[in-house]
């Protein structure tokens, strides 16, 4: 009796680098008792050097040879999804995919009949299912026929999966880039709403988008009132402050507050924009309402004047949200400000008005503590020319 020829198993993977869905490993060995024809073997090259049509053609022939009554080859496939990849990292997930592929082929052949297992790459994994340590060969898919055939199985199988999911996410163009990090894929993933349940969330480009804070333009007209809104929101939002309050008089008072504003921006490391001191536009906007009492129509129009300016800037800067610090002050009518919130959000602009009552959780008291601790200038009221507490009005 002649000695039974030993088997060489070649192993390769596809999908280690993509941002989307699984890594696929395949292993393959030839049946030494019924070896494929030399003509067919001659067609084989590294799958990366073949066209898509050539790979598909060879893949079909491999499946046909494996399913004959006496197979010319045996193969196994292992698939590990993105959830496992995110849980144990891609290197360990790739090992698990190889292990699953080996388990499948070991149901078709005897482990004692294996001469060697040859794996593309240099990972140096060990497998309890094998009595011998695998051999690792860099660029093995271009050197070992068994690895090259396995690479075709892994590549075509994974590509077909990507083509299927391309039907679910046509804008993602999976049929073209197969989940790899192309510019088109990156352009699609500009916001977290476009990240699917099949993306690898642990991969840096996807993770960066998930961790990316929405951009918020925070309107500020009185810096002491803005301290706590800023402290509370900066962990959740990428904030830019917008200083805009043209009704503060005299100009010396305006400058004091502006300097306080800049000081706290520096303390909290927040970028800021300083609006124009548009006092004449303010007078024009509230014309006819000069004699109104505090918190009546004149104040409502003043809020509206400042918030319209903030909304326009938020749209120009393509902010996700915008908000105002006006709601922290006990001297402001929060109900009126929230009415404006409903009005602005009904305009269906790209930037949404973030409705937030900063007086909650002792916001005002905490703002007082902050200004005392950091020696920030703090005024007692709005310093509007028409305020009942305006100093020169008392003197006159």
HELIX and SHEET records of a PDB file:
HELIX    1   1 UNK A   38  UNK A   43  1                                   6    
HELIX    2   2 UNK A   47  UNK A   49  5                                   3    
HELIX    3   3 UNK A   52  UNK A   66  1                                  15    
HELIX    4   4 UNK A   82  UNK A   88  1                                   7    
HELIX    5   5 UNK A   90  UNK A  105  1                                  16    
HELIX    6   6 UNK A  111  UNK A  113  5                                   3    
HELIX    7   7 UNK A  140  UNK A  142  5                                   3    
HELIX    8   8 UNK A  145  UNK A  168  1                                  24    
HELIX    9   9 UNK A  170  UNK A  172  5                                   3    
HELIX   10  10 UNK A  174  UNK A  177  1                                   4    
HELIX   11  11 UNK A  183  UNK A  188  1                                   6    
HELIX   12  12 UNK A  192  UNK A  194  5                                   3    
HELIX   13  13 UNK A  204  UNK A  211  1                                   8    
HELIX   14  14 UNK A  223  UNK A  233  1                                  11    
HELIX   15  15 UNK A  251  UNK A  268  1                                  18    
HELIX   16  16 UNK A  279  UNK A  285  1                                   7    
HELIX   17  17 UNK A  297  UNK A  316  1                                  20    
HELIX   18  18 UNK A  325  UNK A  328  5                                   4    
HELIX   19  19 UNK A  334  UNK A  345  1                                  12    
HELIX   20  20 UNK A  360  UNK A  362  5                                   3    
HELIX   21  21 UNK A  363  UNK A  374  1                                  12    
HELIX   22  22 UNK A  391  UNK A  395  1                                   5    
SHEET    1   A 5 UNK A  73  UNK A  80  0                                        
SHEET    2   A 5 UNK A  23  UNK A  30 -1                                        
SHEET    3   A 5 UNK A   7  UNK A  14 -1                                        
SHEET    4   A 5 UNK A 114  UNK A 120  1                                        
SHEET    5   A 5 UNK A 135  UNK A 137  1                                        
SHEET    1   B 5 UNK A 271  UNK A 274  0                                        
SHEET    2   B 5 UNK A 237  UNK A 243  1                                        
SHEET    3   B 5 UNK A 214  UNK A 220  1                                        
SHEET    4   B 5 UNK A 321  UNK A 324  1                                        
SHEET    5   B 5 UNK A 352  UNK A 353  1                                        
END                                                                             
